[in-house]
Amino acid sequence: MLELKHRFYLETPLGTALCWAASAGDTVEVALIFHTWQVETNEHWSWANPDVRICGSTTARRHDDHTPIHLSEERIEFLKPHIARHRHSPFYDRVVN
């Protein structure tokens, strides 16, 4: 695990999170894992690279127009109780309605 000197924000299935560390498996077949603190609830979550998008940054001149996060129905069902607690999740309306 590598603790990041410069932390940054990621959009996750539960909303915005502060990324503080990253880790990778022992092989090239494993996605990079980002270790985060969810902004809304201050919960620690670890997310695989395909499940996150980097947030915009005025300082870095990076716009917030990233591609949407796509999760399978099975994954959404698994995360449903957690998504329901995170009102800023991009999946919140889909889960509570």
C-alpha positions as CSV (number, residue, x, y, z in Angstrom):
1,M,0.0,0.0,0.0
2,L,1.3,3.4,-0.9
3,E,0.1,6.4,1.2
4,L,-0.3,9.4,-1.1
5,K,1.6,12.5,-0.4
6,H,-0.9,14.6,-2.4
7,R,-4.5,13.5,-1.8
8,F,-7.3,14.0,-4.3
9,Y,-11.0,13.5,-4.6
10,L,-12.7,10.6,-6.4
11,E,-16.3,10.1,-7.4
12,T,-17.3,6.7,-6.1
13,P,-20.6,4.7,-6.2
14,L,-21.3,6.3,-2.7
15,G,-20.5,9.9,-3.8
16,T,-17.3,12.0,-3.4
17,A,-14.4,10.5,-1.4
18,L,-10.9,11.7,-0.4
19,C,-8.3,9.3,-1.7
20,W,-5.4,8.9,0.7
21,A,-3.7,5.6,-0.4
22,A,-3.5,3.2,-3.3
23,S,-2.5,-0.4,-3.6
24,A,-2.1,-3.1,-6.3
25,G,-2.0,-6.8,-6.2
26,D,1.1,-8.9,-7.0
27,T,0.1,-9.3,-10.7
28,V,-0.9,-7.1,-13.6
29,E,-4.3,-8.8,-13.6
30,V,-5.5,-6.9,-10.5
31,A,-7.0,-3.4,-10.8
32,L,-5.4,-0.6,-8.7
33,I,-7.3,-0.2,-5.4
34,F,-8.0,3.3,-4.0
35,H,-8.4,3.7,-0.3
36,T,-10.8,6.5,0.5
37,W,-12.7,8.4,3.2
38,Q,-16.3,9.1,2.0
39,V,-16.9,12.8,2.4
40,E,-20.6,12.5,3.4
41,T,-20.2,9.9,6.2
42,N,-16.4,9.8,6.8
43,E,-16.5,6.0,6.3
44,H,-13.4,4.2,5.0
45,W,-14.0,2.4,1.7
46,S,-11.6,0.7,-0.8
47,W,-12.6,0.9,-4.5
48,A,-11.2,-0.8,-7.6
49,N,-10.1,1.5,-10.4
50,P,-13.1,0.7,-12.7
51,D,-15.5,1.9,-9.9
52,V,-14.2,5.4,-9.5
53,R,-13.7,8.6,-11.5
54,I,-11.4,11.5,-10.6
55,C,-13.2,14.7,-9.6
56,G,-12.7,18.0,-11.2
57,S,-10.0,20.4,-9.9
58,T,-9.8,24.1,-10.6
59,T,-6.1,24.1,-9.6
60,A,-5.2,21.2,-11.9
61,R,-7.5,22.6,-14.6
62,R,-9.4,19.4,-14.7
63,H,-13.1,19.5,-15.5
64,D,-15.7,17.4,-13.7
65,D,-17.1,16.0,-17.0
66,H,-16.0,12.4,-16.4
67,T,-17.8,9.3,-17.8
68,P,-20.5,7.9,-15.5
69,I,-19.8,5.0,-13.2
70,H,-21.4,1.8,-14.3
71,L,-22.3,-1.0,-11.9
72,S,-24.0,-4.3,-12.6
73,E,-27.5,-4.9,-11.1
74,E,-25.9,-7.5,-8.9
75,R,-23.3,-5.0,-7.5
76,I,-26.0,-2.3,-7.0
77,E,-28.1,-4.8,-5.1
78,F,-25.1,-5.7,-2.9
79,L,-24.3,-2.0,-2.2
80,K,-28.0,-1.0,-1.8
81,P,-28.0,-0.6,2.0
82,H,-24.9,1.5,1.8
83,I,-26.1,3.6,-1.2
84,A,-29.3,4.3,0.8
85,R,-27.2,6.0,3.5
86,H,-25.3,8.2,1.0
87,R,-27.6,10.8,-0.4
88,H,-24.9,12.1,-2.7
89,S,-24.4,8.8,-4.4
90,P,-25.0,8.8,-8.1
91,F,-27.2,5.7,-7.5
92,Y,-29.2,7.1,-4.6
93,D,-32.4,7.9,-6.5
94,R,-32.3,4.6,-8.2
95,V,-32.1,2.7,-4.9
96,V,-34.6,4.6,-2.7
97,N,-37.3,5.0,-5.3
